[in-house]
Amino acid sequence: MSDTVLLTGATGQVGAALLPHLLSAPETRVLALIRAKNAEHLATRLAELRRDLPGGDRLDAVAGDVTLPDLGLSATDRARVDADVTSLLHSAAAVSFDLPEAEAMRQNVGGTEAMLAIGRRLAERGRLRRMDHVSTCYIAGRRTGRVLETEIDVGQSFRNTYEQTKCRSELRVQASGLPISVHRPSIVVGSSKTGATRAFNVLYWPLKIYTRGWWRTFPGRPETPVDVVPVDWLAHAIAKIRAQPETIGKTFHLAAGEAAPSVAEMEKLIRGITGGPALRYVHPGFYRYFVRPLLWPLRLTRRGSRIFRGGNVYLAYFGQNPVFDTSNARAALGQAGGAPPVAEYFETVLKYAMEKGFAGATPG
Ligand SMILES: NC(=O)c1ccc[n+]([C@@H]2O[C@H](COP(=O)([O-])OP(=O)(O)OC[C@H]3O[C@@H](n4cnc5c(N)ncnc54)[C@H](OP(=O)(O)O)[C@@H]3O)[C@@H](O)[C@H]2O)c1
């Protein structure tokens, strides 16, 4: 059955990885909503996505921005969406952890609401087959223990405005009553086959600091689980889930779950790859209140201020994490369809990042 997917976030880490999976079905067309300054910019961005993309002739693009009314679509593009689109895949988000709350709300909750409005319009016309919403496991915020796919807001607190606004977005999705599946990836790293990534954030930040020998004292707990998935597996999983009508109305933890390694296990793996020295662990609370204030003068250097900023943003993910239950994901993907063990692909991911110099790895 022919399907035209309106995809947001196609130029991002997850969206770009989704394209070959979506287009592998010959009856599927993708209409990407892409931010562009003008028609020429849109054409350049589309051409970059089409390069070496099997089925790329079935990928087209419209200029838009999820924070604008009606996605900022021109009248012609809006008519095209109404006439052609049969499903929605919302992957666009502001993934910075340190945006002011109002801006994170505008981007993430506002963006989700704008896509829901399109969904409602298509549903009223009997055209909407399904919508897929890309969320994050970390809507769980500061929770510990086991987190279920059926849970959203259980009164948890959040580490940052990203988690908070992604959680609020899910609540809006749930209240919409539209035929939606929610996909919650854990921490996404590059391709398990090539290491390639479009974004060097979250896990890449401590990897960069460690491999460059800038920092060997780690404010984290060695036993904390670190849930990581490679982007190629994630894209395959989202595509497989959205191909199954019975997944509508369900949420999926696209995560390593029980198999997630601990911080200490990750350290061992990384040392095995790089031959680097052992880390000294310091309790995150002790670091925050006693060590970090003493290191304040380091901020006066460019590198020091980057390390401080990245530390504030990312280190929170190495002191306390829950275990993500993956029951729905296992049922949809099969027992053998889970995330690959990190030890199988991490050398590829790390070596790619080191070769590229972690370009863009740290904020600022
Ligand atoms: N990466 C992870 O570790 C991770 C983990 C869990 C969940 N997720 C979720 O996965 C999804 C995709 O994340 P990602 O890693 O692919 O992020 P990313 O690489 O930063 O890409 C973000 C994408 O969203 C687009 N975008 C942002 N704001 C937009 C706006 N106002 N209007 C239209 N497009 C906009 C960006 O377009 P431009 O190219 O124009 O900037 C880009 O295509 C997000 O929903 C995120 O919350 C990611």
The ligand as an SDF file (V2000), in Angstrom:
LIG
                    3D

 48 52  0  0  0  0  0  0  0  0999 V2000
   20.7970   11.6810   19.7910 N   0  0  0  0  0  0  0  0  0  0  0  0
   20.4380   11.0880   20.9340 C   0  0  0  0  0  0  0  0  0  0  0  0
   21.2870   10.6570   21.7520 O   0  0  0  0  0  0  0  0  0  0  0  0
   18.9750   10.9110   21.2330 C   0  0  0  0  0  0  0  0  0  0  0  0
   18.6340   10.0980   22.3150 C   0  0  0  0  0  0  0  0  0  0  0  0
   17.2890    9.9110   22.6310 C   0  0  0  0  0  0  0  0  0  0  0  0
   16.3250   10.5330   21.8660 C   0  0  0  0  0  0  0  0  0  0  0  0
   16.6710   11.3320   20.8310 N   0  0  0  0  0  0  0  0  0  0  0  0
   15.5880   11.9780   20.0680 C   0  0  0  0  0  0  0  0  0  0  0  0
   15.7500   11.6780   18.7040 O   0  0  0  0  0  0  0  0  0  0  0  0
   15.2320   12.7360   17.9150 C   0  0  0  0  0  0  0  0  0  0  0  0
   16.2420   13.1330   16.8750 C   0  0  0  0  0  0  0  0  0  0  0  0
   17.4100   13.5940   17.5490 O   0  0  0  0  0  0  0  0  0  0  0  0
   18.7910   13.6890   16.7840 P   0  0  0  0  0  0  0  0  0  0  0  0
   19.8040   13.0140   17.6260 O   0  0  0  0  0  0  0  0  0  0  0  0
   18.6100   13.2590   15.3760 O   0  0  0  0  0  0  0  0  0  0  0  0
   19.0360   15.2560   16.8660 O   0  0  0  0  0  0  0  0  0  0  0  0
   19.9070   16.1740   15.9270 P   0  0  0  0  0  0  0  0  0  0  0  0
   20.9880   15.3830   15.2430 O   0  0  0  0  0  0  0  0  0  0  0  0
   20.2760   17.3740   16.7190 O   0  0  0  0  0  0  0  0  0  0  0  0
   18.8640   16.6160   14.7940 O   0  0  0  0  0  0  0  0  0  0  0  0
   17.7540   17.3910   15.1160 C   0  0  0  0  0  0  0  0  0  0  0  0
   16.9170   17.5010   13.8720 C   0  0  0  0  0  0  0  0  0  0  0  0
   15.7510   18.2730   14.1690 O   0  0  0  0  0  0  0  0  0  0  0  0
   15.6910   19.3640   13.2580 C   0  0  0  0  0  0  0  0  0  0  0  0
   15.0640   20.5130   13.9170 N   0  0  0  0  0  0  0  0  0  0  0  0
   15.3940   21.0500   15.1050 C   0  0  0  0  0  0  0  0  0  0  0  0
   14.5920   22.0870   15.3650 N   0  0  0  0  0  0  0  0  0  0  0  0
   13.7490   22.2050   14.3100 C   0  0  0  0  0  0  0  0  0  0  0  0
   12.7000   23.1000   13.9970 C   0  0  0  0  0  0  0  0  0  0  0  0
   12.3740   24.1150   14.8060 N   0  0  0  0  0  0  0  0  0  0  0  0
   12.0120   22.9140   12.8380 N   0  0  0  0  0  0  0  0  0  0  0  0
   12.3340   21.9030   11.9990 C   0  0  0  0  0  0  0  0  0  0  0  0
   13.3480   21.0290   12.2310 N   0  0  0  0  0  0  0  0  0  0  0  0
   14.0330   21.1900   13.3840 C   0  0  0  0  0  0  0  0  0  0  0  0
   17.1290   19.6560   12.9000 C   0  0  0  0  0  0  0  0  0  0  0  0
   17.1770   20.4300   11.7310 O   0  0  0  0  0  0  0  0  0  0  0  0
   18.4550   21.3440   11.3480 P   0  0  0  0  0  0  0  0  0  0  0  0
   19.3700   20.4290   10.5530 O   0  0  0  0  0  0  0  0  0  0  0  0
   17.8740   22.4390   10.5440 O   0  0  0  0  0  0  0  0  0  0  0  0
   19.0810   21.8200   12.6350 O   0  0  0  0  0  0  0  0  0  0  0  0
   17.6400   18.2330   12.7230 C   0  0  0  0  0  0  0  0  0  0  0  0
   17.2020   17.6910   11.5110 O   0  0  0  0  0  0  0  0  0  0  0  0
   14.8620   13.8650   18.8750 C   0  0  0  0  0  0  0  0  0  0  0  0
   13.4730   13.8620   19.0590 O   0  0  0  0  0  0  0  0  0  0  0  0
   15.5860   13.4940   20.1510 C   0  0  0  0  0  0  0  0  0  0  0  0
   14.9120   13.9660   21.2760 O   0  0  0  0  0  0  0  0  0  0  0  0
   17.9760   11.5340   20.4730 C   0  0  0  0  0  0  0  0  0  0  0  0
  1  2  1  0
  2  3  2  0
  2  4  1  0
  4  5  1  0
  4 48  2  0
  5  6  2  0
  6  7  1  0
  7  8  2  0
  8  9  1  0
  8 48  1  0
  9 10  1  0
  9 46  1  0
 10 11  1  0
 11 12  1  0
 11 44  1  0
 12 13  1  0
 13 14  1  0
 14 15  2  0
 14 16  1  0
 14 17  1  0
 17 18  1  0
 18 19  2  0
 18 20  1  0
 18 21  1  0
 21 22  1  0
 22 23  1  0
 23 24  1  0
 23 42  1  0
 24 25  1  0
 25 26  1  0
 25 36  1  0
 26 27  1  0
 26 35  1  0
 27 28  2  0
 28 29  1  0
 29 30  1  0
 29 35  2  0
 30 31  1  0
 30 32  2  0
 32 33  1  0
 33 34  2  0
 34 35  1  0
 36 37  1  0
 36 42  1  0
 37 38  1  0
 38 39  2  0
 38 40  1  0
 38 41  1  0
 42 43  1  0
 44 45  1  0
 44 46  1  0
 46 47  1  0
M  CHG  2   8   1  16  -1
M  END
$$$$
